[in-house]
Amino acid sequence: MVNKGKHTHQKEYWLVCYDINDDRRRSRIASLLEAHGRRVNYSVFELLLSLDNMTRLKRVLLARLRPETDRLHFYPLCLKDFCKAERHGLPYGSEETETICSV
């Protein structure tokens, strides 16, 4: 399989949001996302993953989705735009963003 010039181990930023109708499915999806990134709001997560890992995670998440009642959105972010994001209020418990964006 040709990957059109993308390095599969190069990490990319993603913003993932969901609206899941069922409590049990929502909890499972949230747990999967928390294992791969950080929660920035109740149903919003920031992820930094290689293309391979993101592809695998998407496959697992989409297998749990019920398209007739649920929504799941994946927004790719370049480093420049990720670092432009304004974050106000309570910290996330990590200085990771500041470290990544200061490079």
Biopython code that builds the backbone (N, CA, C, O; Angstrom):
import numpy as np
from Bio.PDB.StructureBuilder import StructureBuilder

atoms = [
    (1, "MET", "N", (0.845, -1.178, 0.000)),
    (1, "MET", "CA", (0.000, 0.000, 0.000)),
    (1, "MET", "C", (0.890, 1.241, 0.000)),
    (1, "MET", "O", (1.785, 1.363, 0.836)),
    (2, "VAL", "N", (0.652, 2.138, -0.911)),
    (2, "VAL", "CA", (1.419, 3.369, -1.019)),
    (2, "VAL", "C", (0.814, 4.424, -0.117)),
    (2, "VAL", "O", (-0.408, 4.553, -0.036)),
    (3, "ASN", "N", (1.678, 5.195, 0.573)),
    (3, "ASN", "CA", (1.195, 6.168, 1.546)),
    (3, "ASN", "C", (1.345, 7.605, 1.070)),
    (3, "ASN", "O", (1.290, 8.521, 1.890)),
    (4, "LYS", "N", (1.530, 7.832, -0.212)),
    (4, "LYS", "CA", (1.564, 9.170, -0.820)),
    (4, "LYS", "C", (2.500, 10.133, -0.102)),
    (4, "LYS", "O", (2.145, 11.291, 0.116)),
    (5, "GLY", "N", (3.688, 9.671, 0.267)),
    (5, "GLY", "CA", (4.689, 10.561, 0.821)),
    (5, "GLY", "C", (4.594, 10.836, 2.307)),
    (5, "GLY", "O", (5.512, 11.443, 2.858)),
    (6, "LYS", "N", (3.558, 10.434, 2.971)),
    (6, "LYS", "CA", (3.428, 10.656, 4.420)),
    (6, "LYS", "C", (4.250, 9.630, 5.163)),
    (6, "LYS", "O", (4.212, 8.442, 4.844)),
    (7, "HIS", "N", (4.992, 10.084, 6.151)),
    (7, "HIS", "CA", (5.717, 9.158, 7.016)),
    (7, "HIS", "C", (4.726, 8.622, 8.036)),
    (7, "HIS", "O", (4.101, 9.398, 8.759)),
    (8, "THR", "N", (4.579, 7.318, 8.101)),
    (8, "THR", "CA", (3.567, 6.729, 8.969)),
    (8, "THR", "C", (3.916, 6.864, 10.435)),
    (8, "THR", "O", (3.041, 6.711, 11.288)),
    (9, "HIS", "N", (5.198, 7.153, 10.762)),
    (9, "HIS", "CA", (5.582, 7.305, 12.162)),
    (9, "HIS", "C", (5.611, 8.764, 12.590)),
    (9, "HIS", "O", (5.753, 9.056, 13.777)),
    (10, "GLN", "N", (5.477, 9.680, 11.642)),
    (10, "GLN", "CA", (5.442, 11.100, 11.966)),
    (10, "GLN", "C", (4.121, 11.385, 12.685)),
    (10, "GLN", "O", (3.054, 10.975, 12.229)),
    (11, "LYS", "N", (4.206, 12.085, 13.803)),
    (11, "LYS", "CA", (2.993, 12.340, 14.582)),
    (11, "LYS", "C", (2.239, 13.556, 14.063)),
    (11, "LYS", "O", (2.828, 14.527, 13.587)),
    (12, "GLU", "N", (0.927, 13.471, 14.170)),
    (12, "GLU", "CA", (0.040, 14.545, 13.746)),
    (12, "GLU", "C", (-0.911, 14.876, 14.885)),
    (12, "GLU", "O", (-1.193, 14.044, 15.748)),
    (13, "TYR", "N", (-1.398, 16.107, 14.865)),
    (13, "TYR", "CA", (-2.358, 16.555, 15.866)),
    (13, "TYR", "C", (-3.768, 16.364, 15.354)),
    (13, "TYR", "O", (-4.051, 16.552, 14.171)),
    (14, "TRP", "N", (-4.644, 15.988, 16.264)),
    (14, "TRP", "CA", (-6.054, 15.782, 15.927)),
    (14, "TRP", "C", (-6.922, 16.348, 17.035)),
    (14, "TRP", "O", (-6.569, 16.281, 18.212)),
    (15, "LEU", "N", (-8.029, 16.889, 16.658)),
    (15, "LEU", "CA", (-9.081, 17.260, 17.586)),
    (15, "LEU", "C", (-10.223, 16.297, 17.293)),
    (15, "LEU", "O", (-10.709, 16.229, 16.164)),
    (16, "VAL", "N", (-10.646, 15.564, 18.294)),
    (16, "VAL", "CA", (-11.712, 14.573, 18.117)),
    (16, "VAL", "C", (-12.865, 14.949, 19.034)),
    (16, "VAL", "O", (-12.680, 15.179, 20.229)),
    (17, "CYS", "N", (-14.056, 15.005, 18.454)),
    (17, "CYS", "CA", (-15.271, 15.381, 19.193)),
    (17, "CYS", "C", (-16.335, 14.321, 18.953)),
    (17, "CYS", "O", (-16.385, 13.702, 17.891)),
    (18, "TYR", "N", (-17.171, 14.126, 19.941)),
    (18, "TYR", "CA", (-18.250, 13.155, 19.752)),
    (18, "TYR", "C", (-19.548, 13.633, 20.392)),
    (18, "TYR", "O", (-19.561, 14.488, 21.277)),
    (19, "ASP", "N", (-20.618, 13.053, 19.913)),
    (19, "ASP", "CA", (-21.945, 13.173, 20.505)),
    (19, "ASP", "C", (-22.525, 11.768, 20.423)),
    (19, "ASP", "O", (-23.045, 11.359, 19.385)),
    (20, "ILE", "N", (-22.431, 11.038, 21.520)),
    (20, "ILE", "CA", (-22.820, 9.629, 21.561)),
    (20, "ILE", "C", (-24.058, 9.492, 22.424)),
    (20, "ILE", "O", (-24.076, 9.927, 23.576)),
    (21, "ASN", "N", (-25.078, 8.892, 21.871)),
    (21, "ASN", "CA", (-26.386, 8.801, 22.519)),
    (21, "ASN", "C", (-26.409, 7.858, 23.725)),
    (21, "ASN", "O", (-27.040, 8.167, 24.736)),
    (22, "ASP", "N", (-25.741, 6.733, 23.631)),
    (22, "ASP", "CA", (-25.788, 5.685, 24.652)),
    (22, "ASP", "C", (-24.674, 5.869, 25.687)),
    (22, "ASP", "O", (-23.511, 6.033, 25.319)),
    (23, "ASP", "N", (-25.020, 5.842, 26.977)),
    (23, "ASP", "CA", (-24.042, 6.055, 28.049)),
    (23, "ASP", "C", (-22.891, 5.052, 28.005)),
    (23, "ASP", "O", (-21.729, 5.428, 28.163)),
    (24, "ARG", "N", (-23.206, 3.804, 27.794)),
    (24, "ARG", "CA", (-22.168, 2.764, 27.796)),
    (24, "ARG", "C", (-21.193, 2.944, 26.630)),
    (24, "ARG", "O", (-19.978, 2.877, 26.817)),
    (25, "ARG", "N", (-21.728, 3.173, 25.426)),
    (25, "ARG", "CA", (-20.876, 3.408, 24.261)),
    (25, "ARG", "C", (-20.056, 4.682, 24.440)),
    (25, "ARG", "O", (-18.872, 4.718, 24.105)),
    (26, "ARG", "N", (-20.691, 5.724, 24.967)),
    (26, "ARG", "CA", (-19.991, 6.997, 25.198)),
    (26, "ARG", "C", (-18.823, 6.804, 26.160)),
    (26, "ARG", "O", (-17.740, 7.344, 25.934)),
    (27, "SER", "N", (-19.030, 6.049, 27.219)),
    (27, "SER", "CA", (-17.980, 5.779, 28.190)),
    (27, "SER", "C", (-16.823, 4.999, 27.564)),
    (27, "SER", "O", (-15.660, 5.296, 27.838)),
    (28, "ARG", "N", (-17.128, 4.013, 26.732)),
    (28, "ARG", "CA", (-16.087, 3.224, 26.073)),
    (28, "ARG", "C", (-15.282, 4.075, 25.093)),
    (28, "ARG", "O", (-14.057, 3.964, 25.028)),
    (29, "ILE", "N", (-15.965, 4.916, 24.339)),
    (29, "ILE", "CA", (-15.281, 5.788, 23.384)),
    (29, "ILE", "C", (-14.413, 6.805, 24.125)),
    (29, "ILE", "O", (-13.280, 7.067, 23.723)),
    (30, "ALA", "N", (-14.941, 7.371, 25.197)),
    (30, "ALA", "CA", (-14.166, 8.324, 25.995)),
    (30, "ALA", "C", (-12.914, 7.662, 26.569)),
    (30, "ALA", "O", (-11.842, 8.268, 26.570)),
    (31, "SER", "N", (-13.036, 6.445, 27.051)),
    (31, "SER", "CA", (-11.885, 5.728, 27.607)),
    (31, "SER", "C", (-10.810, 5.491, 26.551)),
    (31, "SER", "O", (-9.620, 5.653, 26.822)),
    (32, "LEU", "N", (-11.230, 5.109, 25.356)),
    (32, "LEU", "CA", (-10.271, 4.910, 24.269)),
    (32, "LEU", "C", (-9.547, 6.204, 23.932)),
    (32, "LEU", "O", (-8.330, 6.208, 23.744)),
    (33, "LEU", "N", (-10.291, 7.304, 23.853)),
    (33, "LEU", "CA", (-9.677, 8.589, 23.524)),
    (33, "LEU", "C", (-8.756, 9.065, 24.642)),
    (33, "LEU", "O", (-7.683, 9.602, 24.369)),
    (34, "GLU", "N", (-9.160, 8.876, 25.895)),
    (34, "GLU", "CA", (-8.300, 9.273, 27.026)),
    (34, "GLU", "C", (-6.997, 8.478, 27.051)),
    (34, "GLU", "O", (-5.972, 8.981, 27.513)),
    (35, "ALA", "N", (-7.031, 7.264, 26.565)),
    (35, "ALA", "CA", (-5.822, 6.435, 26.518)),
    (35, "ALA", "C", (-4.841, 6.916, 25.446)),
    (35, "ALA", "O", (-3.666, 6.550, 25.473)),
    (36, "HIS", "N", (-5.314, 7.730, 24.509)),
    (36, "HIS", "CA", (-4.478, 8.178, 23.392)),
    (36, "HIS", "C", (-4.225, 9.682, 23.362)),
    (36, "HIS", "O", (-3.447, 10.163, 22.538)),
    (37, "GLY", "N", (-4.869, 10.419, 24.243)),
    (37, "GLY", "CA", (-4.706, 11.867, 24.222)),
    (37, "GLY", "C", (-5.214, 12.474, 25.510)),
    (37, "GLY", "O", (-5.243, 11.821, 26.553)),
    (38, "ARG", "N", (-5.614, 13.731, 25.427)),
    (38, "ARG", "CA", (-6.117, 14.370, 26.643)),
    (38, "ARG", "C", (-7.466, 15.019, 26.372)),
    (38, "ARG", "O", (-7.721, 15.594, 25.313)),
    (39, "ARG", "N", (-8.302, 14.896, 27.374)),
    (39, "ARG", "CA", (-9.640, 15.474, 27.304)),
    (39, "ARG", "C", (-9.518, 16.972, 27.560)),
    (39, "ARG", "O", (-8.923, 17.390, 28.553)),
    (40, "VAL", "N", (-10.080, 17.778, 26.662)),
    (40, "VAL", "CA", (-10.054, 19.226, 26.843)),
    (40, "VAL", "C", (-11.445, 19.787, 27.117)),
    (40, "VAL", "O", (-11.601, 20.960, 27.456)),
    (41, "ASN", "N", (-12.437, 18.942, 26.965)),
    (41, "ASN", "CA", (-13.811, 19.272, 27.302)),
    (41, "ASN", "C", (-14.532, 17.941, 27.450)),
    (41, "ASN", "O", (-13.949, 16.890, 27.182)),
    (42, "TYR", "N", (-15.769, 17.971, 27.865)),
    (42, "TYR", "CA", (-16.468, 16.715, 28.140)),
    (42, "TYR", "C", (-16.401, 15.749, 26.968)),
    (42, "TYR", "O", (-16.168, 14.558, 27.172)),
    (43, "SER", "N", (-16.600, 16.228, 25.753)),
    (43, "SER", "CA", (-16.608, 15.333, 24.588)),
    (43, "SER", "C", (-15.606, 15.765, 23.517)),
    (43, "SER", "O", (-15.804, 15.508, 22.330)),
    (44, "VAL", "N", (-14.530, 16.423, 23.949)),
    (44, "VAL", "CA", (-13.514, 16.917, 23.015)),
    (44, "VAL", "C", (-12.130, 16.484, 23.510)),
    (44, "VAL", "O", (-11.804, 16.627, 24.688)),
    (45, "PHE", "N", (-11.327, 15.952, 22.585)),
    (45, "PHE", "CA", (-9.998, 15.441, 22.927)),
    (45, "PHE", "C", (-8.961, 15.953, 21.941)),
    (45, "PHE", "O", (-9.233, 16.087, 20.748)),
    (46, "GLU", "N", (-7.763, 16.240, 22.456)),
    (46, "GLU", "CA", (-6.605, 16.553, 21.630)),
    (46, "GLU", "C", (-5.719, 15.313, 21.608)),
    (46, "GLU", "O", (-5.412, 14.733, 22.650)),
    (47, "LEU", "N", (-5.315, 14.919, 20.411)),
    (47, "LEU", "CA", (-4.472, 13.742, 20.250)),
    (47, "LEU", "C", (-3.230, 14.096, 19.446)),
    (47, "LEU", "O", (-3.285, 14.927, 18.539)),
    (48, "LEU", "N", (-2.125, 13.469, 19.778)),
    (48, "LEU", "CA", (-0.883, 13.558, 19.014)),
    (48, "LEU", "C", (-0.478, 12.126, 18.718)),
    (48, "LEU", "O", (0.063, 11.432, 19.579)),
    (49, "LEU", "N", (-0.748, 11.681, 17.475)),
    (49, "LEU", "CA", (-0.538, 10.278, 17.118)),
    (49, "LEU", "C", (0.097, 10.141, 15.750)),
    (49, "LEU", "O", (-0.055, 11.009, 14.891)),
    (50, "SER", "N", (0.809, 9.042, 15.556)),
    (50, "SER", "CA", (1.305, 8.720, 14.217)),
    (50, "SER", "C", (0.103, 8.378, 13.337)),
    (50, "SER", "O", (-0.971, 8.040, 13.835)),
    (51, "LEU", "N", (0.298, 8.471, 12.039)),
    (51, "LEU", "CA", (-0.777, 8.155, 11.104)),
    (51, "LEU", "C", (-1.248, 6.715, 11.288)),
    (51, "LEU", "O", (-2.446, 6.438, 11.227)),
    (52, "ASP", "N", (-0.312, 5.806, 11.510)),
    (52, "ASP", "CA", (-0.677, 4.399, 11.734)),
    (52, "ASP", "C", (-1.561, 4.253, 12.968)),
    (52, "ASP", "O", (-2.597, 3.590, 12.918)),
    (53, "ASN", "N", (-1.154, 4.871, 14.076)),
    (53, "ASN", "CA", (-1.938, 4.763, 15.313)),
    (53, "ASN", "C", (-3.291, 5.444, 15.177)),
    (53, "ASN", "O", (-4.286, 4.945, 15.702)),
    (54, "MET", "N", (-3.346, 6.576, 14.483)),
    (54, "MET", "CA", (-4.627, 7.263, 14.300)),
    (54, "MET", "C", (-5.557, 6.429, 13.435)),
    (54, "MET", "O", (-6.757, 6.356, 13.700)),
    (55, "THR", "N", (-5.013, 5.802, 12.407)),
    (55, "THR", "CA", (-5.824, 4.939, 11.539)),
    (55, "THR", "C", (-6.415, 3.781, 12.330)),
    (55, "THR", "O", (-7.592, 3.454, 12.177)),
    (56, "ARG", "N", (-5.591, 3.160, 13.180)),
    (56, "ARG", "CA", (-6.092, 2.050, 14.016)),
    (56, "ARG", "C", (-7.156, 2.538, 14.999)),
    (56, "ARG", "O", (-8.192, 1.894, 15.166)),
    (57, "LEU", "N", (-6.899, 3.678, 15.649)),
    (57, "LEU", "CA", (-7.856, 4.212, 16.614)),
    (57, "LEU", "C", (-9.176, 4.561, 15.930)),
    (57, "LEU", "O", (-10.243, 4.259, 16.465)),
    (58, "LYS", "N", (-9.119, 5.185, 14.770)),
    (58, "LYS", "CA", (-10.348, 5.517, 14.029)),
    (58, "LYS", "C", (-11.154, 4.262, 13.735)),
    (58, "LYS", "O", (-12.373, 4.244, 13.900)),
    (59, "ARG", "N", (-10.462, 3.210, 13.297)),
    (59, "ARG", "CA", (-11.150, 1.959, 12.966)),
    (59, "ARG", "C", (-11.898, 1.411, 14.187)),
    (59, "ARG", "O", (-13.044, 0.977, 14.073)),
    (60, "VAL", "N", (-11.247, 1.434, 15.348)),
    (60, "VAL", "CA", (-11.867, 0.936, 16.580)),
    (60, "VAL", "C", (-13.049, 1.824, 16.985)),
    (60, "VAL", "O", (-14.116, 1.325, 17.341)),
    (61, "LEU", "N", (-12.847, 3.138, 16.926)),
    (61, "LEU", "CA", (-13.917, 4.063, 17.318)),
    (61, "LEU", "C", (-15.117, 3.949, 16.389)),
    (61, "LEU", "O", (-16.258, 3.888, 16.848)),
    (62, "LEU", "N", (-14.866, 3.920, 15.095)),
    (62, "LEU", "CA", (-15.968, 3.855, 14.128)),
    (62, "LEU", "C", (-16.737, 2.542, 14.222)),
    (62, "LEU", "O", (-17.925, 2.495, 13.900)),
    (63, "ALA", "N", (-16.072, 1.482, 14.658)),
    (63, "ALA", "CA", (-16.758, 0.196, 14.838)),
    (63, "ALA", "C", (-17.772, 0.269, 15.976)),
    (63, "ALA", "O", (-18.733, -0.500, 16.002)),
    (64, "ARG", "N", (-17.563, 1.188, 16.914)),
    (64, "ARG", "CA", (-18.469, 1.335, 18.056)),
    (64, "ARG", "C", (-19.565, 2.377, 17.810)),
    (64, "ARG", "O", (-20.492, 2.502, 18.610)),
    (65, "LEU", "N", (-19.461, 3.114, 16.722)),
    (65, "LEU", "CA", (-20.389, 4.194, 16.418)),
    (65, "LEU", "C", (-21.706, 3.663, 15.856)),
    (65, "LEU", "O", (-21.713, 2.715, 15.071)),
    (66, "ARG", "N", (-22.793, 4.262, 16.249)),
    (66, "ARG", "CA", (-24.101, 3.990, 15.653)),
    (66, "ARG", "C", (-24.475, 5.223, 14.831)),
    (66, "ARG", "O", (-24.962, 6.204, 15.392)),
    (67, "PRO", "N", (-24.261, 5.195, 13.524)),
    (67, "PRO", "CA", (-24.445, 6.382, 12.684)),
    (67, "PRO", "C", (-25.860, 6.970, 12.722)),
    (67, "PRO", "O", (-26.050, 8.154, 12.442)),
    (68, "GLU", "N", (-26.835, 6.152, 13.064)),
    (68, "GLU", "CA", (-28.215, 6.652, 13.103)),
    (68, "GLU", "C", (-28.495, 7.511, 14.341)),
    (68, "GLU", "O", (-29.487, 8.239, 14.371)),
    (69, "THR", "N", (-27.631, 7.436, 15.363)),
    (69, "THR", "CA", (-27.860, 8.219, 16.588)),
    (69, "THR", "C", (-26.635, 8.984, 17.077)),
    (69, "THR", "O", (-26.768, 9.891, 17.898)),
    (70, "ASP", "N", (-25.444, 8.637, 16.589)),
    (70, "ASP", "CA", (-24.198, 9.184, 17.128)),
    (70, "ASP", "C", (-23.469, 10.050, 16.101)),
    (70, "ASP", "O", (-23.736, 9.991, 14.901)),
    (71, "ARG", "N", (-22.536, 10.855, 16.619)),
    (71, "ARG", "CA", (-21.645, 11.642, 15.774)),
    (71, "ARG", "C", (-20.222, 11.508, 16.309)),
    (71, "ARG", "O", (-20.000, 11.462, 17.519)),
    (72, "LEU", "N", (-19.271, 11.448, 15.392)),
    (72, "LEU", "CA", (-17.860, 11.402, 15.741)),
    (72, "LEU", "C", (-17.118, 12.213, 14.687)),
    (72, "LEU", "O", (-17.223, 11.924, 13.495)),
    (73, "HIS", "N", (-16.368, 13.227, 15.118)),
    (73, "HIS", "CA", (-15.674, 14.123, 14.193)),
    (73, "HIS", "C", (-14.175, 14.062, 14.450)),
    (73, "HIS", "O", (-13.738, 14.049, 15.600)),
    (74, "PHE", "N", (-13.392, 14.026, 13.382)),
    (74, "PHE", "CA", (-11.940, 14.032, 13.440)),
    (74, "PHE", "C", (-11.438, 15.254, 12.673)),
    (74, "PHE", "O", (-11.680, 15.379, 11.472)),
    (75, "TYR", "N", (-10.745, 16.148, 13.362)),
    (75, "TYR", "CA", (-10.204, 17.347, 12.729)),
    (75, "TYR", "C", (-8.679, 17.304, 12.796)),
    (75, "TYR", "O", (-8.110, 17.403, 13.884)),
    (76, "PRO", "N", (-8.003, 17.156, 11.645)),
    (76, "PRO", "CA", (-6.547, 17.198, 11.659)),
    (76, "PRO", "C", (-6.073, 18.641, 11.851)),
    (76, "PRO", "O", (-6.661, 19.568, 11.295)),
    (77, "LEU", "N", (-5.019, 18.827, 12.630)),
    (77, "LEU", "CA", (-4.467, 20.159, 12.882)),
    (77, "LEU", "C", (-2.973, 20.146, 12.589)),
    (77, "LEU", "O", (-2.254, 19.242, 13.013)),
    (78, "CYS", "N", (-2.520, 21.149, 11.867)),
    (78, "CYS", "CA", (-1.072, 21.268, 11.679)),
    (78, "CYS", "C", (-0.483, 21.867, 12.958)),
    (78, "CYS", "O", (-1.201, 22.470, 13.756)),
    (79, "LEU", "N", (0.829, 21.697, 13.146)),
    (79, "LEU", "CA", (1.497, 22.195, 14.348)),
    (79, "LEU", "C", (1.277, 23.701, 14.504)),
    (79, "LEU", "O", (1.027, 24.184, 15.608)),
    (80, "LYS", "N", (1.370, 24.426, 13.414)),
    (80, "LYS", "CA", (1.207, 25.883, 13.455)),
    (80, "LYS", "C", (-0.176, 26.258, 14.017)),
    (80, "LYS", "O", (-0.277, 27.101, 14.908)),
    (81, "ASP", "N", (-1.208, 25.646, 13.506)),
    (81, "ASP", "CA", (-2.560, 25.959, 13.985)),
    (81, "ASP", "C", (-2.809, 25.435, 15.392)),
    (81, "ASP", "O", (-3.475, 26.092, 16.193)),
    (82, "PHE", "N", (-2.278, 24.257, 15.697)),
    (82, "PHE", "CA", (-2.418, 23.713, 17.039)),
    (82, "PHE", "C", (-1.818, 24.676, 18.063)),
    (82, "PHE", "O", (-2.395, 24.908, 19.125)),
    (83, "CYS", "N", (-0.658, 25.230, 17.731)),
    (83, "CYS", "CA", (0.027, 26.136, 18.655)),
    (83, "CYS", "C", (-0.627, 27.517, 18.728)),
    (83, "CYS", "O", (-0.412, 28.254, 19.690)),
    (84, "LYS", "N", (-1.422, 27.869, 17.718)),
    (84, "LYS", "CA", (-2.141, 29.148, 17.737)),
    (84, "LYS", "C", (-3.386, 29.092, 18.628)),
    (84, "LYS", "O", (-3.937, 30.129, 18.996)),
    (85, "ALA", "N", (-3.815, 27.906, 18.963)),
    (85, "ALA", "CA", (-5.048, 27.759, 19.755)),
    (85, "ALA", "C", (-4.910, 28.501, 21.078)),
    (85, "ALA", "O", (-3.860, 28.460, 21.720)),
    (86, "GLU", "N", (-5.964, 29.168, 21.470)),
    (86, "GLU", "CA", (-5.987, 29.857, 22.761)),
    (86, "GLU", "C", (-6.664, 28.953, 23.771)),
    (86, "GLU", "O", (-7.747, 28.419, 23.530)),
    (87, "ARG", "N", (-6.009, 28.795, 24.894)),
    (87, "ARG", "CA", (-6.545, 27.949, 25.960)),
    (87, "ARG", "C", (-6.643, 28.800, 27.215)),
    (87, "ARG", "O", (-5.641, 29.346, 27.678)),
    (88, "HIS", "N", (-7.845, 28.914, 27.766)),
    (88, "HIS", "CA", (-8.081, 29.759, 28.929)),
    (88, "HIS", "C", (-8.741, 28.946, 30.032)),
    (88, "HIS", "O", (-9.418, 27.953, 29.766)),
    (89, "GLY", "N", (-8.542, 29.368, 31.241)),
    (89, "GLY", "CA", (-9.201, 28.696, 32.355)),
    (89, "GLY", "C", (-8.317, 27.639, 32.977)),
    (89, "GLY", "O", (-7.091, 27.751, 32.980)),
    (90, "LEU", "N", (-8.948, 26.626, 33.497)),
    (90, "LEU", "CA", (-8.238, 25.569, 34.221)),
    (90, "LEU", "C", (-7.192, 24.897, 33.341)),
    (90, "LEU", "O", (-7.447, 24.633, 32.165)),
    (91, "PRO", "N", (-6.012, 24.616, 33.904)),
    (91, "PRO", "CA", (-4.987, 23.898, 33.131)),
    (91, "PRO", "C", (-5.374, 22.429, 32.988)),
    (91, "PRO", "O", (-6.246, 21.932, 33.700)),
    (92, "TYR", "N", (-4.717, 21.749, 32.064)),
    (92, "TYR", "CA", (-4.997, 20.342, 31.804)),
    (92, "TYR", "C", (-4.127, 19.414, 32.625)),
    (92, "TYR", "O", (-4.219, 18.195, 32.479)),
    (93, "GLY", "N", (-3.291, 19.957, 33.479)),
    (93, "GLY", "CA", (-2.439, 19.123, 34.305)),
    (93, "GLY", "C", (-1.149, 18.723, 33.630)),
    (93, "GLY", "O", (-0.442, 17.843, 34.121)),
    (94, "SER", "N", (-0.820, 19.360, 32.496)),
    (94, "SER", "CA", (0.404, 19.028, 31.780)),
    (94, "SER", "C", (0.908, 20.255, 31.051)),
    (94, "SER", "O", (0.125, 21.066, 30.556)),
    (95, "GLU", "N", (2.206, 20.381, 30.990)),
    (95, "GLU", "CA", (2.819, 21.480, 30.238)),
    (95, "GLU", "C", (3.195, 21.010, 28.839)),
    (95, "GLU", "O", (3.973, 21.672, 28.152)),
    (96, "GLU", "N", (2.658, 19.885, 28.414)),
    (96, "GLU", "CA", (3.025, 19.287, 27.138)),
    (96, "GLU", "C", (2.803, 20.248, 25.967)),
    (96, "GLU", "O", (3.675, 20.376, 25.109)),
    (97, "THR", "N", (1.671, 20.915, 25.918)),
    (97, "THR", "CA", (1.377, 21.835, 24.807)),
    (97, "THR", "C", (2.400, 22.949, 24.746)),
    (97, "THR", "O", (2.891, 23.279, 23.666)),
    (98, "GLU", "N", (2.724, 23.526, 25.870)),
    (98, "GLU", "CA", (3.675, 24.623, 25.894)),
    (98, "GLU", "C", (5.046, 24.152, 25.442)),
    (98, "GLU", "O", (5.754, 24.886, 24.753)),
    (99, "THR", "N", (5.433, 22.942, 25.817)),
    (99, "THR", "CA", (6.724, 22.377, 25.413)),
    (99, "THR", "C", (6.754, 22.132, 23.912)),
    (99, "THR", "O", (7.726, 22.490, 23.248)),
    (100, "ILE", "N", (5.721, 21.536, 23.380)),
    (100, "ILE", "CA", (5.653, 21.221, 21.954)),
    (100, "ILE", "C", (5.684, 22.497, 21.122)),
    (100, "ILE", "O", (6.374, 22.563, 20.105)),
    (101, "CYS", "N", (4.947, 23.497, 21.547)),
    (101, "CYS", "CA", (4.818, 24.722, 20.761)),
    (101, "CYS", "C", (6.004, 25.671, 20.918)),
    (101, "CYS", "O", (6.132, 26.612, 20.134)),
    (102, "SER", "N", (6.860, 25.459, 21.890)),
    (102, "SER", "CA", (8.004, 26.341, 22.068)),
    (102, "SER", "C", (9.211, 25.889, 21.253)),
    (102, "SER", "O", (10.227, 26.583, 21.205)),
    (103, "VAL", "N", (9.103, 24.742, 20.620)),
    (103, "VAL", "CA", (10.215, 24.190, 19.820)),
    (103, "VAL", "C", (10.319, 24.905, 18.504)),
    (103, "VAL", "O", (11.190, 24.586, 17.695)),
]
sb = StructureBuilder()
sb.init_structure("model")
sb.init_model(0)
sb.init_chain("A")
sb.init_seg("    ")
for serial, (resi, resn, name, xyz) in enumerate(atoms, 1):
    if name == "N":
        sb.init_residue(resn, " ", resi, " ")
    sb.init_atom(name, np.array(xyz, "f"), 0.0, 1.0, " ", f" {name:<3s}", serial, name[0])
structure = sb.get_structure()
